[in-house]
């Protein structure tokens, strides 16, 4: 073997070693990724979404586990209530149980404001049931008070634009749907970070307040805080028979709000 061949062989071995080290420095797991050197890059490719703010939420129907029973569940069952639709990557993972348990443990607060929570993943209903039957101390859910919806065909995840084609599961998408079935809010997290129950409740309360009082809510608004008065005009849509709204600013009321709060 001549000197050039030796150098080429060393270069190939070195490149393979570097590649292996790179792979080992980026640990991926179902439910989250830890990026090397704080470099949050991924090959996430999302589907085209049918979920559009202020339009009817994409309808869905599927098999779910509710109170340890396997049932059929659809979005249409919840007309007249607000719905928080919570997508998560996979059962038996790490961040996911903390989110589901957090929302389940506070379901009474949601129901007090006429809101239901549905958690959905691409797992089967049998996997959901097994996860529920696993104690929390062993990474399971134990008894939960919210439905776990199975999206085994990925149709629901794709319709809502949260499905990761390369990974085969959903991102942490959260959708707030109002009592008419209209989509009001979308939040989508990258995999490593869970969502806030407090912020979700605050958002539902804010949308409900604007629906009822015809006022708009400033940043960080909570019930009892000041709002801004506006003129709200309802617009009837002939395509879906659902009224939308147009907010007309009220300069005088805006000035009053800023003078009081600054």
N, C-alpha and C positions, 0 to 999 in steps of 0.2 A: 504494500500500500504506500503510495507516494505522499509527499507532504500536503498536496492539495486535497487528496482524499481524506487524510486525517483531519484537516481543518474543517472540511465539510461535515464529517461525522460528528465532530465536537459541536459544531454549530447546531446540527439537528438535535443532538441530545440536550443541549442547553435550551433550545426553543421549546422542546417537549417538557422540560423541567419547569420553565417559566409558565407554560400553559397550565400545567398541573397545579402549580402554586396559585395561579389566578383563579382556577376553578375552586380550589379548596378555600380561598379567602372570601368567597361569596356563597353563603349558605342560603338555599332556598327551601321553603317548606310550605305545605298547604296551609294557607291562612296568613302568610306574611313572608317577606324577604328582608334579609339584613344585607345592605349594600356595602361593599368594601370601600374603605377610605371615604365614607360619606358621599359616595357617588351614586345617587338614586336613578339609575338608568335601567330600563327594562325593554323587552320586546312586546309590550302590551299592545294588542290590536283589538279595538272595540268594534262591535257590530254597529251598523246604522240603527239609530234609536227611533222608536215610534213615540217616545215619551216627550211631550212638548208642554212647557209651562203655559197655563191658562187654557189648555185644551183637554178634552176628555182623556183620562188615563187609559193606557192600553188595557183592554179587558183580559182577564185570565181566569182559568179554571183548572183545578188540579187536585191531587190527593194530598191530604195533610194529616198530621197527628194532632189531635185536640184532646186534652185530658186523658192521654194514653189510649185513645181510640182513633182508628183510621176512618176518616170521613172525606167527603168531597167538599171542596171549598171554592167559592168564586168571588170575584170582586163585587158582582152585582148584589150579593147578600148583604153588603155593607152600606148600600144607599141609605142616606139619612144620617150617617155617622162619618166623622173624619177617620181616615185610615193612615197609619204609618206603616209603609211597606219597607221592610228591612232586609236587604240582600247581604249574605255573608258567604265566604268562600266554601268552607267544608266543615262537616261534623268532625268531632274528635280531634280538634286542633287546639290552638293556644289562645289567641285573642277572641275568637268567636264565642266560646262559652261565657266569657266575661261580659260580652255585650248582651247576649240573649238573657242571661240571668239578671243583669241590671235592668233591662226593660221589663222582664217578667215580674221581678220583685216590686216594681212600681206601677203595675198595670192599673191599680185602683186609682192612681192619680190621673191616668189617661182616661179611664172610664168616667171619672167625675166631670170631665170636659167633653163627653160624648165622642170619645176616640178609642179605636181599637188598634192593636199592633199585630202585624203578621210578619214572621221571619221566614225567609225563603233561601234555599240553596239547591244545588244540583244533585244532592244526595237522594236516595230513594226513601220512601216513607218507612221502610223496614229499618234503614240505618238511623233515621230520626228516632224511631221507637227504641232502638237499642241504646242510643245516646241518652235518651230520657231515663231509661232504666238503669243507667250507670250512675253511681253516687257521685256527687260533686267533688268529694275528696279524691276521687280517682279520675278526675277530668271529665266527668259526665255532667249532665244538666240536672239530674234529679227531677223532681216535680216542677213543671213550668206552667204558667197560666196564659201563655200565648200560643197560637197555632204555629207549627213548623210545616211549611209548605214544601212539597217535593217538586222540583223542576228538572226531572230526570231527562227530558228531551231538550232542555236548554231554551225552549221557546220563550218563556217568560223573561229570562235573563236577557235574551237577545232583543225582545221587544222593548225592554226598558234600557237597553244600551249599556249593560254592565258586564256582559259576558266576555271573558278573555279567551279568545280562540286557542292561543298557544298553550294556555294552562289548563283549559277544560273546566274552569269554574268562574264564579263572578267576583267582581270587585265589591268593596263595601259601599254599596249604593243605598241611599235612604230617600224615600219619596213620600211626600205628604199629599194626600188626596182628600178633597173636601167632601161634604155631605152630598154634593151633586155628582160626584165621580170625576171632578175636574182636578187636574194636577196643579198644585200650588207651589211646590218646592222640591228641589233636587239637590242632594249632597252626595258627592262621591269621593271616598277616601282611597288612597293607595293602601296596599295590603297590611303594612305593619301597625297601623294606628286605628284604634277603636273609636266609637262615637259616643256622644254625650247625651244622656237621658235628659238632663236639665235643659240643654239647648233645644232639644226636640220639643219638649213640653212648651218652652217659651215661644217657639215658632208657631206651634198650633194655636196657642192662646192669642198670639198677635194676629194671625189670619182670621180667627174667629171674631176678634174685636173689630177689625176693619169691616168684616162682613156685616156686623150688627150696627155699628155706630157711624159708618161712613167717614171715618177719619184714617189717617195714615200713621204708622208707628215708626219712630226714629230708631237709630242704632241702639241695641241693647235694651229695648223697651220691655218692661214687665208690667203686669196688671197693676193699676193704680198710678202709674207714671203718666206724665203729660204726653199728649198726642198732638197732631197738627190737623186742624179742620180743613177739609177740602170739599169740593162738589163732586159727587160720584154719579155718573150717568150710566145706567144699565143699557147695554146694547144686545139686542136679540140676534142670535146667529141662526140663519135659516138652514145652515148645513147640518147642525147637530142639535138644534132646539135648546141649546144651553145659553143662558144669558152671560155675557162677559161685561166687564166694566171699563169705563174710561174715567181716569182721575183728572179733574180740572183744578189746577192750583188756585189757592185763595191767598193772594199776596198779603192782605191785611192780617189774616190769621197766622201766616208764616212769620211775619214780623213780630207778632205778639209772642210766639213760641221762642224765637231766638233771643228776644229781649229778656225773657224770663229765665232762660236756661243757659245764658252765657255771661 
